[in-house]
Amino acid sequence: MKIYLDSNIPYAEKMFAGLGEIVLFEGRSVTADDLVDADVLLVRSITKVNQALLSKNERLQFVGTATIGTDHVDQAYLADRGIKFTSAPGCNKKSVAQYVVSAVLVHAEKHLINLQGKSVGIVGAGNTGSAVFHKLTALGMKCHLCDPILANTDDPRTFVDLNKIMECDFISLHVPLTRDGEYPTHHLFDQQRLRQLSQDQVLINTARGEVIDNQALLQRVESGSQPSLILDVWENEPNIEMALLPYTEIATPHIAGYSLEGKANGTEVLYRALCQHLGKEAKLKVSSLLPQAVVDNIRVNSPLNQSLVKSLVHLVYDVRRDDHIFRMGIASPDGFDNMRKHYRERREFSTLTVSLDLQQNDHLLAALGFSIKH
């Protein structure tokens, strides 16, 4: 059995070695000729899995994407061919949520904002949006969820419409990219909606670039009095609209979910799914392969406040690092993809154990994801 792996899926060679012959490929450049003899195809979001890519393969039985999004996979085509498909929903929800926390704290420090009571409109209340809701609520922010699909189910949470979202101090997007159905998300933030944003608002996109009409966004920011922009995803990746960069407060190359734990979780989800498909026992756990964090313990002797929480968050992950690398490298040949391929190791908050005085309330740090010790 030949298992074709995107070379950017971490620990995949070790996890899948016992299941077949491993063949590595580059996700952006793989072709139909490359995959003629693939039995298993494991990808990330940059590979478009469709009839064109699989036209010369007659033996494929399993496709997996180590991502939460699936818009890059033609699932109807796979189903017609009887090819099993799996994704990794929720695998990097903590990573994306921690990216948002880091970015919000950067913005608050830069603009001298007290986050207590600031409103956040979260569009998309699935795994990732829910994680963002949980963490920003812990920071004392007033979070509102907008998800018309879930609102029409028995989900017990309170939902608001987009009109309410547009009134919030922060707007954070966490929807899949869809073009059809009752609630398509392609260009959800179009020219009309972008015009409603004021200079006092913050727009965060860690979902898919096409959820925001980037050309309409460029026109909006060039007209003056722009909202603050935190963009991790872009239309037409990797050939993004470079003219937007000067207007962004934080800009990164689609790496919000790129914590080591987040990516490794996606690998394990695919490993377990393939084992189940093959009728084999899933004996390996990717957690056993992760290295120890460089800093894994710290003691806090002062009462917690926003400034101290920011210091703890940025001790583990400061999004300004990735923003700086992005601005320095995006103009180089294949800059966008190279920054993703060679992304510097980033850990999640859980790798840092914070020792607190017994009298301190550990709810905030625990909700953000830190390990706590009294």
N, C-alpha and C positions, 0 to 999 in steps of 0.2 A: 504494500500500500504506500502510495506517495502522498505526503502531506506537504502542501505548499503553504509557506508561512511568510507573511509580511515581516521583513527583518526588524521592524520597529516594535513588534509585540514582545515585551520583556519576558524573559525566562521561558519563552515558548519552546526553544530547542530542548531544554532540560525536561520540561513538562511532557512534551509529546514524543520524545525520542523512543520510548518503549512501545509506541503505537504504530510506527511505520518509518519509512525513509523520509527524512526532512530535506526539503528544498526551499531555500530562501529566495525572496524576490523583493524588488523595490515597488512599493505600493502605487506610486504615481505613474510608473513607466511600464508596468507589466502588460503584456499583450496576449491575444488569443493564441499565438504560436507558442508562447511560453508555457501555456497551461494544458497542452494537448493530452498529457498523461497524468493529470492530477486526479486523485481520488477524493482528496479533501482540500478545501481552499479556506484559509483563515486570513482575514483582512482587517484593515482599519478604515476609517471614514474616507480616506482619499482615493480608494479604489472603487470605481463604478462597476458593480457586478451586474451584468445584464447579458442579453443575447449576443451582443457583439463580442464581449470578452470571452464568452463560453462557447462560441460558435464552432470551434474545432475540437471541442472536448466531448467525448461520448461516454465517459466512465465516471464522471463526477457524481458523488453520492452525498456529500455534506459540505455546506458552506456556513462559516461562522464569522461574525464581526465582533471584535473585542471592544465594542462601543455601545453606548446606549441608543444612539441614533441609528436609524435604518433607512434613511432616505436615499442612500447610495446603493441600495440593493433592490433589484427588481424581484420582489417576492412572488409576484404572480407568475413570472417566467419560471422561477425555480420550482414552484408548485406544479406547473404544467409538466415539467420534466421529472417530477417525483424526487427532487433533490431536497434533502432535509436542510432546514435553515434555523440558525439560532443566533441571538444577539446577547448582549450583556447588560440588561436594564438595571440601573442603579449601581453599577460597578464603581463609578467614580463620582457619585453624588456628594460624598464628603469632600472630595478634592475640589469640585466646582464651588460648593458652598464656602469652603475655606478661602478660595480665591476671592469670592465676593466679599467676605468678611475683611480680608486683608486690604482690598481696594477701597471699601467703604471707610475703613480706619485711616487710610492714606488721605482720602478726600477730606475727612473730618479734621485731621491735623493741619492740612494745608489751608483750609478755610476757617479754622478755629470754630468748629461746629460741635456742639454738645448733641450727641445722638439720641439722648433720652427724649422720647416722645416724637421724634421725627418719623414721618410716615413713609412706608415702603409699599409700592404696588408690585406684586409678584405675579407675572403672567405665566401660567402653567404650573399646576399643582401636583405634578407627578413626583417621582422619587427625588429629583434634584430640586425642584421648586419647594417641596416640603422641607428638605434639608435646609435650604436658605431661610425659609420661614422660621424654623426652629432656632437657628443660630442668631438671626437678626433680632428676633423677639427677645432672646437672652440678653442682647445688648441694650435692651430697653426701647427698641424701636416699635412703632405701631404698624404691624404688617397686615396687608390685605391681599387675599388670594382671588385671582381671576382665572377661571377655567370653565367655560360654558359646557364642555363635554362632561366633566365630572359633576358640575352643578346639576345636570339632568339625571344623575344617578342617585343612589341612596347614600352617597358620601355625606357624613354628618356635619362637615365643616361649613362655615359661613363663606359664601362667595360674593364678590361684587362684580359689576360690569366694567368695561373698559373706560367708560366715562369717569368712574370713580378712580380708576388707576391713574388717569391722566392728571388728577389733582394732587398726586403724591409727591413728596420731596424727592424720593428715589424710585426709579422704575427698573425692575430687573426681569429680563426675559429668559424663560426656561421652557419653551415649547419645542416640539419636534417640527421639522419642516414639512408642511403638507400643502398641496396645491388644489386638492379637491375636497369634496364633502361640504357640510354645512358651515364649518368653521376653519377655512384654510388659513394657514399662517404665513404663506409667501407674501412678502411686502405688507405684513400686518401693520407695520409702522410705515405708512406711505406718506406722500407729500402733505396730505390734509392732516394726518395725525401728528406728523413732525412739526407742523406749524403751530400746534397747540402748546408745545413745550416752551418754557420760559428759561431765562438765564439762571434762575434759582433752582432748577431741577437737575437731576443726575439720571442719565440713561445708561444702563448696563446691559450689554449683550454677550452672554456666554452660551447661547443656544446654537443657532445657525445664522450665518451672515445674511442669508436671503430673507430673514424675518424683517430686516430693515432695508428699505429701498436706499441703497448707498448713494445713488446719484441725487435722489431727493434730499438725503441727509446733507450731502455736500452743498447743495443749493441753500439749504436752511442755515448752515453754519457760516457760509460766505455772506449771508445777508446781515450778519451781525447779531448781537444779543443772543448768543447761542447757549444751549444747555451744556452742562459738563458731560463729557463722553468717556465711558470706559468700555472699550471694544476688544474682545478677544477673538471674535469671529467676523468674517468679512465676505461680501459677495465676490464671486469669481476667484476664490483661493486657488492657487497661490498668487494669482495676478490681481492683487488688490488695488483699490483706488488710492494711490499714494497721496493724492491731494487732500485726503481726509486727515492724514497724520498730524499736521500742525494744529489741528483743532481738537485733538484728543487729549484728555488728561492722563489716561493710561491706555496703552495699546500693546497687545501681545499677539503671538501667532497661533491662535487656536490651541492653547495649552492649559486652559483652566482645569481640565480634568487630568492633567499629566502628573499628578503626584505618583511616586513610585508605588504606593499602595493601590491607588486607583487603577493604574495600568495593570498591575499584577492581579488585581481582582478580576479584571476582564479576561486575562489569560486563564485563570482557574475556572471561570464560568464556562469557557469554551472547552477546556480539558474535560470537565465533568460531563458536559453535553455530548462530546464525542465518545467518551467511554460508555455512556449510556446507549448511544447509537450503535456502538460495536458490541454491546453486551459484555463489557469488561468492567472490572472493579476499578474505581477511581482511588488509587492508593496515595497519590501525591497531593501535598498542600503547598501552594506557592509561598505561604508565610514562612516556611522553613528555609526559603532561599533568600529572604530579605536581609540585608546587612543591618547591623546596629546603627542607630542614629548617632551622628557626631556629638550632639548634645542631647542627653536623654534625662537629665535631672537638674532641677533648680529649686531653690528655696525662696519663698516670698515672705518677707517680714513686715510688710506694710499693708494697710487696707487696700482692697482692690478699687480702682477707679478706671476711667476710660483710658487714661494715659498709660497706666501700668498694664492693662489688658492689651493695648496696642503693642507695647514692648514685648510681651510674651508671644503674641501672635507673630510679630515680625522676627522674633528670634528663630522661629521655625520656618516661616515663609513670608517674605516681604516682596509683594508683587512688583515693586519698583525695580528689582533686579531684572525681571523679565522684560519690563518696559524699556529699560536702558539697552539691554541686549538686542531687542527688537529694532529700536531706532538706529542702532549702530550697524545692524546687519542686513536690514531689509533691502537695501539697494544693491547688495552684492548678487552675483548670479546664483539663482536657486536659493536665495536668502531665506525665504519663508519656509521652504521644506527643510533646508539644512538646520535651521534653528529647532525645528521639531525633531528631526532625526538625532541631533546631538544635544538634546535638551539636558541641562545640568540637573543632577539628582535633586529632587524635592520631596520632603517627607510630610506626613500629615501630623496634626496637632497631637494625636494620640501617642506619638513617639516621645513626647516630652512629659515626664512626670513632674508635677508641681507640688512641692511640699508646702502646706499651709499651716498656720497656727490653728489650733482646735477651735478658736472662737470665730474664725472667718467662715463666711458662707461660701461653700464650694460650688453652688448651683451654676453660677455663670460660667466658670471655667469648664465644668463638666459638660454643660450644654454646648459649649463651643467645640468640645471634643478632646480636651486635654485629659491626661491621666492624673488623678489626684491622690495625694498621700497626706495624712494628718500625723 
